[in-house]
Amino acid sequence: MRSRGVFGVDTRIQVPFFDVDVMQIVWHGHYVKYLEQARCALLDALGYNYNDMTASGYAWPVVDLQLRYVQPATFGQVVIVRAELVEWASRLVVNYLIRDEATGQRLTRGSTTQVAVEVASREMQLASPAVLLRAVERVLA
């Protein structure tokens, strides 16, 4: 069973024509873009987005990405991408669920793992920086 996150946001996306193939289904690589849109919304809601990360001296590269395709999304379809924060103490783990807005049918699920890297030294951090921990504490309070 997948872990439920402690905090999450929903992002609404209408599948554009340029994301589909000749069968009018979303090419598998575009799902990563949808996860990124949802993750950006989650980070904004946390108050620690990519601009804040840079300003605090850290980069957060994705080091692991998992996707499980259940049903294809199609041209014009409106999907809801749910991004939920699962882990944050030593790495940033976000789980995702993409579902059809009209029916709620699950289309895709996934997860990403990011680690903090100090920009100045390019050293990976073994624990998440205090600035992220404070941001999570604020939204959970």
Backbone torsions as a table, in degrees:
resi	resn	phi	psi	omega
1	MET	NA	136.8	179.7
2	ARG	-74.0	143.7	177.9
3	SER	-69.6	137.0	172.4
4	ARG	-82.1	142.6	178.9
5	GLY	-79.7	162.9	178.8
6	VAL	-88.3	-14.8	-177.8
7	PHE	-156.0	136.8	-178.2
8	GLY	-150.6	163.0	176.3
9	VAL	-138.6	155.5	175.6
10	ASP	-109.7	139.3	176.6
11	THR	-124.3	128.8	-178.8
12	ARG	-94.5	128.5	-179.3
13	ILE	-133.3	130.9	171.1
14	GLN	-99.5	124.2	-175.1
15	VAL	-63.8	118.6	179.8
16	PRO	-83.2	160.0	-178.6
17	PHE	-58.8	-38.2	-175.5
18	PHE	-72.6	-2.7	176.3
19	ASP	-97.1	-3.0	-173.8
20	VAL	-109.8	159.3	177.5
21	ASP	-96.2	-168.9	-177.1
22	VAL	-62.9	-22.6	178.1
23	MET	-88.6	3.6	-180.0
24	GLN	65.0	26.6	173.0
25	ILE	-110.3	152.6	-177.3
26	VAL	-65.2	127.8	174.2
27	TRP	-62.7	138.1	-170.7
28	HIS	-55.3	-33.7	-178.0
29	GLY	-68.2	-23.5	-178.9
30	HIS	-72.2	-18.8	178.0
31	TYR	-61.8	-31.5	178.2
32	VAL	-61.0	-38.6	177.5
33	LYS	-63.7	-39.9	179.1
34	TYR	-65.3	-39.6	176.1
35	LEU	-62.4	-40.9	-179.8
36	GLU	-62.9	-41.0	178.3
37	GLN	-61.5	-43.5	179.8
38	ALA	-68.3	-39.3	179.3
39	ARG	-65.2	-39.1	177.0
40	CYS	-61.8	-41.2	177.6
41	ALA	-63.9	-39.7	178.3
42	LEU	-63.8	-46.0	-179.8
43	LEU	-64.9	-37.9	175.0
44	ASP	-60.3	-44.8	-179.2
45	ALA	-65.8	-30.0	176.1
46	LEU	-73.5	-22.3	-175.5
47	GLY	82.1	22.9	177.8
48	TYR	-145.0	74.0	-177.6
49	ASN	-88.8	-174.1	-175.0
50	TYR	-62.9	-34.9	175.7
51	ASN	-65.4	-41.1	177.3
52	ASP	-64.1	-38.7	178.7
53	MET	-60.2	-48.1	179.7
54	THR	-60.9	-44.5	-179.8
55	ALA	-63.0	-29.5	180.0
56	SER	-85.5	-1.6	175.5
57	GLY	92.6	14.3	-178.2
58	TYR	-126.5	145.4	168.0
59	ALA	-109.3	153.6	-177.3
60	TRP	-130.1	74.0	-179.5
61	PRO	-68.5	148.2	173.2
62	VAL	-75.7	125.0	179.8
63	VAL	-109.5	-12.0	177.1
64	ASP	-151.8	140.0	179.4
65	LEU	-139.9	128.0	177.9
66	GLN	-123.9	135.8	175.2
67	LEU	-134.6	140.9	175.3
68	ARG	-129.9	112.7	-179.2
69	TYR	-88.5	127.4	-179.1
70	VAL	-108.5	-53.6	177.4
71	GLN	-137.4	146.4	-179.8
72	PRO	-77.2	147.2	168.7
73	ALA	-86.6	150.7	-174.6
74	THR	-126.1	163.6	-179.6
75	PHE	-53.9	129.4	177.4
76	GLY	85.1	-14.3	-178.9
77	GLN	-66.6	142.3	175.4
78	VAL	-99.4	124.8	-179.9
79	VAL	-118.9	153.4	173.9
80	ILE	-111.4	125.1	177.8
81	VAL	-106.2	113.2	178.0
82	ARG	-93.1	123.4	176.3
83	ALA	-114.4	126.6	-178.8
84	GLU	-126.7	131.9	176.6
85	LEU	-75.4	122.4	-176.8
86	VAL	-109.0	-44.5	-179.4
87	GLU	-134.9	149.3	179.4
88	TRP	-152.9	-8.8	-175.3
89	ALA	-69.0	-42.9	-178.6
90	SER	-122.6	-10.3	178.4
91	ARG	-162.2	165.6	-178.9
92	LEU	-106.2	110.5	179.3
93	VAL	-114.3	126.6	179.9
94	VAL	-124.6	129.7	173.5
95	ASN	-99.8	148.9	-176.5
96	TYR	-130.6	148.8	170.7
97	LEU	-136.6	121.9	175.8
98	ILE	-104.5	125.4	-179.4
99	ARG	-136.6	157.9	176.8
100	ASP	-69.7	131.8	-178.0
101	GLU	-64.8	-40.9	-174.1
102	ALA	-72.0	-40.1	-173.5
103	THR	-108.0	-18.1	-174.8
104	GLY	79.4	1.4	-178.1
105	GLN	-62.6	133.9	178.0
106	ARG	-71.8	130.9	179.1
107	LEU	-109.1	-44.2	-175.5
108	THR	-152.2	147.6	170.7
109	ARG	-132.4	157.6	-177.8
110	GLY	-165.6	-179.5	174.8
111	SER	-155.0	153.2	173.1
112	THR	-130.0	149.0	174.1
113	THR	-124.3	129.6	177.5
114	GLN	-125.0	148.8	176.2
115	VAL	-123.8	150.8	178.4
116	ALA	-79.2	134.7	174.5
117	VAL	-126.3	124.0	176.5
118	GLU	-68.8	121.9	-174.1
119	VAL	-62.1	-44.3	-175.2
120	ALA	-61.6	-42.7	-176.4
121	SER	-100.3	-14.4	-174.3
122	ARG	61.9	25.8	179.7
123	GLU	-95.9	133.5	175.3
124	MET	-70.8	138.9	-179.8
125	GLN	-92.9	137.6	-179.7
126	LEU	-82.5	-15.6	176.0
127	ALA	-132.7	149.0	178.5
128	SER	-66.1	141.7	179.0
129	PRO	-61.5	151.8	-178.1
130	ALA	-57.1	-31.2	-178.4
131	VAL	-63.0	-37.2	175.8
132	LEU	-70.7	-43.9	-179.3
133	LEU	-59.0	-41.3	178.4
134	ARG	-65.0	-40.2	-179.8
135	ALA	-62.8	-43.0	178.3
136	VAL	-66.0	-43.4	178.3
137	GLU	-57.4	-39.3	179.9
138	ARG	-62.3	-43.5	-177.3
139	VAL	-77.2	-23.1	179.6
140	LEU	-86.5	-15.7	-177.8
141	ALA	-69.4	NA	NA
